[in-house]
């Protein structure tokens, strides 16, 4: 293939270097890793010249190349225990049951239909949720989580909307919990194989892509293939082989979860925030699931990806901040009392959308914060 023609994949790298949209730098680093540093680095001058990148755009490309080199060399440390729900949220549902055990909340196992008291650090985590360079993603989450306690305090005392910085933190916390949802990784793992096969088939069937199939085959085998569909598909597999390796090694999801967070955070940036309170005199209260934040459609009484509710089809996105306080995205900022029927509906949707567990205040065991029929266990909330 003549070197004067910039392949589409390299052109995409240049276009991402030009982009200032949220998540573009994350995408750029991933593309460089997916194509391979050994392939991209020698062609950087060609990208810069043929796309006439500006000084700022070259700097973007340089930063992403440095990040790609860092991750390819092993990246940061791996954090084994990665919480999908922030401990600062879980602690709001905690009480001291036994002074020897400290603050605990109730974990309800939806499969076993059994509950037990647990410390917040011992629940709502997935070992190696991000398998590669997870210290970097954990550091990114920490920027939000370190400010979350003060944000929840402000939401609880009614001063949140006097502090724009903390209001932004709460929106970012909702975006973080949506992006760190256990189902995000499950969907990623379910969708990649068919998308990979579809991409290979499409490339093999597109005449304009055949030169790239042939070149990928030559690099893998040392010679050009016969001009048949069988060999073109094999060439397409070789072309995408690096992408498959990046997926298998965990690089793909590591970037996917960060990109999801950056885009979701931008999507929520101008959304209104509603704080829903349960009065102290009422017996009902919110629980929180291991999914943390949840996109819900109140019109259909459905929630989460399992029931076909995403950000684009939801009526709101909720995040419980404590047994008597919940944040929800809405058209405008405001504080309101949550009707008992709404608390019951939100709890029901959280139970249905949970991955494996829901959590609630120990004192709620005898007061049934959710109705027994939600979990098909009549005695579960009786003392």
C-alpha positions in Angstrom: 0.0 0.0 0.0 1.4 3.4 -0.8 2.5 5.3 2.3 1.2 8.6 0.9 -2.4 7.5 1.6 -3.5 8.0 5.2 -5.5 4.9 6.2 -8.9 5.6 7.8 -7.7 4.4 11.2 -4.8 6.9 11.3 -7.1 9.6 10.0 -9.4 8.8 13.0 -6.5 9.4 15.3 -5.9 12.8 13.8 -9.6 13.7 14.1 -9.7 12.7 17.7 -6.6 14.9 18.4 -8.6 17.8 16.9 -11.6 17.1 19.0 -12.4 18.9 22.3 -15.6 16.9 23.1 -15.7 15.2 26.5 -14.0 11.8 26.4 -12.1 12.4 23.1 -8.7 12.2 24.7 -9.7 8.9 26.4 -10.8 7.6 23.0 -7.6 8.8 21.4 -5.4 6.9 23.8 -7.5 3.8 23.3 -7.2 4.0 19.5 -3.5 4.3 19.7 -3.3 1.2 22.0 -5.7 -0.7 19.7 -3.8 0.0 16.6 -0.5 -0.6 18.4 2.2 1.9 19.3 4.7 0.2 16.9 2.3 1.0 14.1 1.2 4.5 15.1 4.5 6.0 16.3 6.4 5.9 12.9 3.3 7.5 11.2 2.8 10.4 13.5 4.6 12.9 11.2 2.4 11.7 8.4 -0.8 12.3 10.5 0.4 15.7 11.5 1.2 16.8 7.9 -1.7 15.3 6.0 -4.3 16.6 8.5 -2.4 19.9 9.1 -2.7 19.6 12.9 -2.3 22.7 14.9 0.2 23.1 17.8 -2.6 22.4 20.3 -3.8 19.4 18.4 -0.2 18.0 18.2 0.0 18.5 22.0 -3.2 16.5 22.4 -1.7 13.7 20.3 1.6 13.8 22.3 -0.2 13.5 25.6 -2.3 10.5 24.5 0.8 8.8 23.0 2.5 9.2 26.4 -0.5 7.8 28.2 -0.7 4.9 25.8 3.0 4.1 26.4 2.5 4.3 30.2 -0.4 1.8 30.0 1.3 -0.5 27.5 4.3 -0.7 29.9 2.0 -2.0 32.6 0.1 1.1 33.7 -0.6 1.8 37.3 -1.2 -0.7 40.1 -4.2 -2.9 40.1 -6.8 -2.3 42.9 -8.4 -5.6 43.7 -11.4 -4.4 45.7 -13.3 -1.8 43.6 -16.5 -0.4 45.1 -19.4 0.1 42.7 -21.2 2.2 45.3 -19.2 4.8 47.2 -18.6 4.0 50.9 -19.6 7.5 51.8 -23.1 6.8 50.5 -23.3 3.3 52.1 -22.3 4.8 55.5 -25.4 7.0 55.4 -27.4 3.7 55.7 -25.3 2.5 58.7 -26.0 2.3 62.4 -24.1 1.0 65.4 -25.7 -2.4 66.2 -22.9 -3.7 68.3 -20.2 -1.3 69.5 -17.6 -4.0 68.9 -18.5 -4.0 65.2 -18.9 -0.3 64.6 -21.1 1.2 61.9 -23.0 -1.4 59.9 -25.8 -1.6 57.4 -28.0 -4.4 56.3 -27.1 -6.3 53.1 -30.0 -8.3 51.6 -29.0 -11.1 49.2 -31.7 -11.2 46.5 -30.8 -14.7 45.5 -30.6 -16.3 48.9 -33.4 -14.1 50.3 -31.3 -13.5 53.4 -30.0 -10.5 55.2 -27.0 -9.8 57.4 -25.3 -6.8 59.0 -22.1 -5.7 57.2 -19.6 -2.9 57.3 -19.7 -0.5 54.3 -16.2 -1.5 53.2 -17.3 -5.2 53.0 -20.1 -4.7 50.5 -20.9 -3.3 47.0 -17.5 -4.1 45.4 -16.4 -6.3 42.5 -12.9 -7.8 42.6 -11.0 -6.4 39.6 -14.0 -4.6 38.1 -11.4 -2.8 36.0 -8.6 -5.3 35.4 -5.9 -3.1 33.9 -4.5 0.2 35.3 -7.4 0.3 37.9 -5.4 2.6 40.2 -5.8 5.3 37.5 -9.6 4.9 37.3 -9.9 4.7 41.1 -8.0 8.0 41.3 -10.5 9.5 38.9 -13.4 8.3 41.0 -11.7 9.6 44.2 -11.8 13.2 42.9 -15.6 12.9 43.2 -15.8 10.6 46.2 -13.6 12.8 48.4 -16.1 15.7 48.1 -19.2 13.5 48.4 -19.6 13.6 52.2 -19.8 17.4 52.3 -22.1 17.4 49.3 -24.5 15.0 51.0 -24.4 17.1 54.2 -25.4 20.1 52.2 -28.2 18.2 50.5 -29.4 17.1 53.9 -29.4 20.5 55.6 -30.9 22.3 52.6 -27.9 24.4 51.7 -26.8 22.5 48.5 -28.2 24.9 46.0 -26.3 27.8 47.5 -23.1 26.1 46.6 -22.7 25.6 42.8 -19.5 23.6 43.3 -21.2 21.0 45.5 -24.2 20.9 43.2 -21.8 19.9 40.4 -20.2 17.3 42.6 -23.6 15.6 43.1 -24.3 15.5 39.3 -20.8 14.0 38.9 -21.6 11.4 41.6 -24.7 10.4 39.8 -22.7 10.1 36.5 -20.0 8.1 38.3 -22.5 5.6 39.8 -24.3 5.1 36.4 -20.9 4.5 34.7 -19.6 2.1 37.4 -22.8 0.0 37.4 -22.0 -3.7 37.4 -24.2 -4.1 34.3 -21.9 -1.8 32.3 -19.2 -4.4 32.3 -21.7 -7.2 31.6 -23.0 -5.4 28.6 -19.5 -4.6 27.4 -18.6 -8.3 27.5 -21.9 -9.4 25.9 -21.7 -6.9 23.0 -18.1 -7.1 22.0 -18.1 -10.6 20.3 -21.0 -9.9 17.9 -19.7 -6.4 17.1 -16.3 -7.8 16.4 -17.7 -10.5 14.0 -19.9 -7.9 12.3 -16.9 -5.6 11.8 -14.8 -8.3 10.3 -17.7 -9.4 8.0 -18.3 -5.8 6.9 -14.7 -5.2 6.1 -14.3 -8.4 4.1 -17.4 -7.4 2.1 -16.3 -3.8 1.3 -14.1 -3.5 -1.8 -12.6 -0.2 -0.6 -11.3 -2.1 2.5 -9.7 -5.0 0.6 -6.3 -3.4 0.3 -6.2 -3.1 4.1 -7.3 -6.7 4.5 -4.5 -7.7 2.1 -1.9 -5.6 3.9 -2.9 -7.0 7.3 -2.6 -10.5 5.9 0.8 -9.7 4.5 2.0 -8.4 7.9 0.8 -11.5 9.6 2.0 -14.1 7.1 4.8 -12.4 5.2 3.0 -12.6 1.8 -0.1 -11.2 0.1 -3.2 -13.6 0.1 -5.0 -14.9 -3.0 -7.9 -12.6 -4.0 -10.7 -14.7 -2.6 -13.4 -13.8 0.0 -12.1 -16.5 2.4 -8.7 -14.9 2.5 -10.1 -11.4 2.6 -12.0 -12.3 5.7 -8.9 -13.8 7.2 -7.1 -10.5 6.4 -9.9 -8.6 8.1 -9.5 -10.8 11.2 -5.7 -10.0 11.2 -6.6 -6.3 10.8 -8.8 -6.4 13.9 -6.6 -8.8 15.8 -5.0 -6.0 17.9 -8.5 -4.8 18.9 -9.4 -8.3 20.0 -6.2 -8.5 22.1 -6.9 -5.2 23.7 -10.4 -6.5 24.6 -9.1 -9.8 26.0 -6.4 -8.1 28.1 -9.0 -5.7 29.7 -7.7 -2.5 28.1 -11.0 -2.1 26.2 -13.2 -2.0 29.3 -10.7 0.1 31.3 -11.2 2.9 28.6 -14.8 2.2 28.1 -15.8 2.8 31.7 -13.8 6.1 31.8 -15.2 7.3 28.5 -18.7 6.4 29.7 -18.2 8.5 32.8 -16.8 11.5 30.9 -19.7 11.5 28.5 -22.3 10.9 31.1 -20.9 13.7 33.3 -21.2 16.1 30.4 -24.7 14.9 29.6 -25.8 15.7 33.2 -23.9 19.0 33.5 -26.9 21.2 32.8 -29.6 18.9 34.2 -31.7 20.1 37.2 -31.4 18.4 40.5 -34.3 17.5 42.7 -33.8 16.5 46.3 -36.6 14.2 47.6 -37.1 13.9 51.4 -38.9 11.5 53.6 -40.3 13.3 56.7 -38.9 12.1 60.0 -42.3 11.1 61.3 -43.1 8.6 58.5 -42.2 5.0 58.7 -41.1 4.5 55.1 -37.6 5.2 53.8 -35.3 4.6 50.9 -33.0 1.6 50.4 -30.0 1.6 48.0 -29.0 -1.2 45.6 -25.6 -2.4 44.4 -26.3 -0.5 41.2 -26.1 2.8 43.0 -27.6 5.3 40.6 -30.4 4.1 38.4 -32.1 5.3 35.2 -35.9 4.9 35.6 -39.0 5.4 33.5 -41.8 6.2 35.9 -44.4 6.1 33.1 -43.6 2.4 32.5 -42.5 1.6 36.0 -39.3 0.2 34.6 -35.7 0.7 35.4 -32.2 -0.1 34.2 -30.8 -1.8 31.1 -32.4 -5.1 32.0 -35.8 -3.5 31.5 -34.8 -1.4 28.5 -34.3 1.9 30.3 -31.2 3.9 29.4 -30.3 7.6 29.8 -32.1 8.4 26.5 -35.4 6.7 27.5 -35.5 7.5 31.2 -37.8 10.0 32.9 -35.1 10.6 35.6 -31.9 9.2 37.1 -31.9 8.6 40.9 -29.2 8.2 43.5 -30.2 7.6 47.2 -28.2 9.7 49.5 -29.6 8.2 52.7 -32.7 6.5 54.2 -34.6 9.8 54.0 -32.9 11.6 51.1 -32.7 10.9 47.4 -31.3 12.9 44.5 -33.0 12.8 41.1 -32.2 14.6 37.8 -35.1 16.7 36.6 -36.0 19.8 34.7 -35.0 22.2 37.4 -33.4 22.4 40.9 -35.7 21.9 43.9 -36.5 20.3 47.2 -39.7 18.3 47.8 -41.3 15.8 50.1 -41.4 12.3 48.5 -44.9 10.8 48.6 -45.1 7.3 50.1 -46.2 5.9 46.8 -43.1 7.3 45.1 -40.7 5.9 47.8 -42.4 2.5 47.4 -42.1 2.6 43.6 -38.4 3.7 43.7 -37.5 1.0 46.1 -39.4 -1.6 44.0 -37.5 -0.5 40.9 -34.1 -0.6 42.8 -34.8 -4.2 43.9 -35.7 -5.3 40.4 -32.7 -3.6 38.9 -30.2 -4.7 41.5 -27.3 -6.9 40.4 -27.3 -9.1 43.5 -27.9 -7.1 46.7 -29.8 -4.2 48.2 -28.8 -2.3 51.4 -30.8 -0.5 54.1 -30.7 0.9 57.6 -30.6 -1.8 60.3 -33.5 -0.1 62.2 -35.6 -0.6 59.0 -35.6 -4.4 59.5 -38.7 -4.2 61.6 -40.4 -1.4 59.7 -40.3 -2.8 56.1 -38.8 0.0 54.0 -39.9 -2.1 51.0 -43.0 -4.3 50.8 -42.4 -8.0 51.3 -43.8 -9.0 47.9 -41.0 -7.3 46.1 -38.5 -9.9 47.3 -41.0 -12.8 47.6 -40.2 -13.4 51.2 -42.9 -12.4 53.7 -40.8 -12.6 56.8 -37.7 -10.9 55.7 -38.4 -7.5 57.3 -39.8 -8.8 60.6 -37.7 -8.6 63.7 
